[in-house]
Amino acid sequence: MKTKQKILFVCLGNSCRSIMAEALARHFHPGHWEAASAGLTPLGYVVEETVQVLEEMGVNPEGLYSKGLKEVDLAGFQAIVNLTEYNLKRYVPDALRGRLINRPVEDPYDLDLTAYRRAREEIILLLSELAEDPL
C-alpha cells in the first residue's frame, strides 16, 4: 500500500484559501495526500463564504479550523504549498526550503462569492497539477 504524502497549504489567515485547499485535497484526492493547512496570521475562524463554496461542491467542511503556522510541525510535511504572495522563506527552516512550492491564489477574503468560487476553481486546478507530479 502506498504511503500518503503529507502536504501543508499555507495562506495569510487560514480562513479561505488554505482551508479550501485542505478540504478539497481530502475530498478529491483522499488516497494521495494527508492534507493540512495553516496561516501566517490566523483569523481564528473559517469564514462563512469558504464553507458555502465547499458545500456547493459536496465537500464536508466539518473539522476545519483556523490555525497558525507555529501550530504545525513543518518537518513532518513532504510539501509546503504557499498560496500567498508572501515570501515564506523566513518562516520555513533552511533544511525544508526544498519542499516549498509557491503557487499564489488571489485572496477572496472580504470579497463576493464569485471571488471565493474563483479561488476554489484555481485550487482545484492546482491540486490536479500537484497530483500528477510526485512530491
Secondary structure, DSSP 8 states (H G I E B T S, - for coil): ----EEEEEEESSSSSHHHHHHHHHHHH-TTTEEEEEEESS--SS--HHHHHHHHHTT---TT----BGGGS-GGG-SEEEE-SSS-GGGTS-GGGGGGEEE------TTS-HHHHHHHHHHHHHHHHHHHHS--
